[in-house]
């Protein structure tokens, strides 16, 4: 099931009229990997997130924040000082 990260990746790619193949080539992954990311069936390796940001012409820091917030919400909240005591 798609999560906030995968939904963002799909929507942003579509906004830019890029194909999954184009994004995959930019990140040196297979088009199938992009399909799986967009469907929420797979997460990219964290070190690939900045490359995805570049391919999607979006801010690297913001996409990394979205990934962390989506995949590790408790860790992200603690890291950002948002955890309740």
Phi and psi in degrees as a GROMACS rama.xvg file:
@    title "Ramachandran Plot"
@    xaxis  label "Phi"
@    yaxis  label "Psi"
@TYPE xy
-62.7873  140.236  UNK-2
-109.813  -174.187  UNK-3
-60.1626  -39.0531  UNK-4
-66.6479  -51.1483  UNK-5
-63.8725  -37.5294  UNK-6
-64.3934  -42.0094  UNK-7
-61.5907  -46.5075  UNK-8
-58.0567  -48.0294  UNK-9
-62.8142  -49.3419  UNK-10
-63.0539  -43.135  UNK-11
-65.7507  -41.9349  UNK-12
-59.9508  -43.7617  UNK-13
-66.0393  -39.7533  UNK-14
-57.7877  -36.2538  UNK-15
-86.0885  -1.09044  UNK-16
55.094  38.8065  UNK-17
-99.1557  149.883  UNK-18
-87.596  162.462  UNK-19
-61.7658  -34.6996  UNK-20
-62.8758  -42.3485  UNK-21
-63.087  -44.1902  UNK-22
-65.6492  -42.3416  UNK-23
-60.909  -45.0534  UNK-24
-62.2808  -40.846  UNK-25
-62.8469  -30.1936  UNK-26
-103.55  3.32505  UNK-27
55.8517  46.9062  UNK-28
-128.696  175.609  UNK-29
-84.1685  154.56  UNK-30
-58.2953  -31.8798  UNK-31
-62.5747  -35.1705  UNK-32
-63.5317  -42.4623  UNK-33
-65.0965  -40.8259  UNK-34
-57.5195  -46.4474  UNK-35
-67.3107  -37.9099  UNK-36
-62.9288  -47.5888  UNK-37
-64.6096  -28.9836  UNK-38
-85.5203  -6.52947  UNK-39
77.69  14.6686  UNK-40
-90.0402  -12.4281  UNK-41
-151.565  147.15  UNK-42
-107.979  141.534  UNK-43
-72.1978  157.344  UNK-44
-58.9329  140.539  UNK-45
-53.7511  -33.3332  UNK-46
-71.2316  -12.0268  UNK-47
-89.2145  -13.5394  UNK-48
-59.6324  -44.0403  UNK-49
-60.6575  -35.653  UNK-50
-65.1777  -41.7142  UNK-51
-60.5189  -41.7707  UNK-52
-59.4255  -44.5376  UNK-53
-62.5446  -45.286  UNK-54
-63.9828  -30.3468  UNK-55
-96.6309  7.27843  UNK-56
51.7379  48.613  UNK-57
-130.957  165.491  UNK-58
-66.8808  127.774  UNK-59
-59.5439  -46.4674  UNK-60
-61.6282  -43.1785  UNK-61
-64.5708  -40.9742  UNK-62
-69.0237  -36.7544  UNK-63
-64.1465  -40.5937  UNK-64
-61.6917  -45.3957  UNK-65
-60.565  -42.6156  UNK-66
-60.3027  -48.4395  UNK-67
-65.0284  -43.2677  UNK-68
-63.8543  -36.2854  UNK-69
-76.5309  -46.4995  UNK-70
-89.1109  -29.1716  UNK-71
-135.673  64.8316  UNK-72
-59.5112  -38.9563  UNK-73
-67.3134  -44.7081  UNK-74
-62.4543  -44.9088  UNK-75
-60.8301  -45.1474  UNK-76
-61.5551  -42.6185  UNK-77
-64.9133  -45.9485  UNK-78
-60.9778  -39.5729  UNK-79
-91.6215  3.59834  UNK-80
73.6459  26.5428  UNK-81
-102.165  0.0902238  UNK-82
-73.681  142.658  UNK-83
-83.6508  151.898  UNK-84
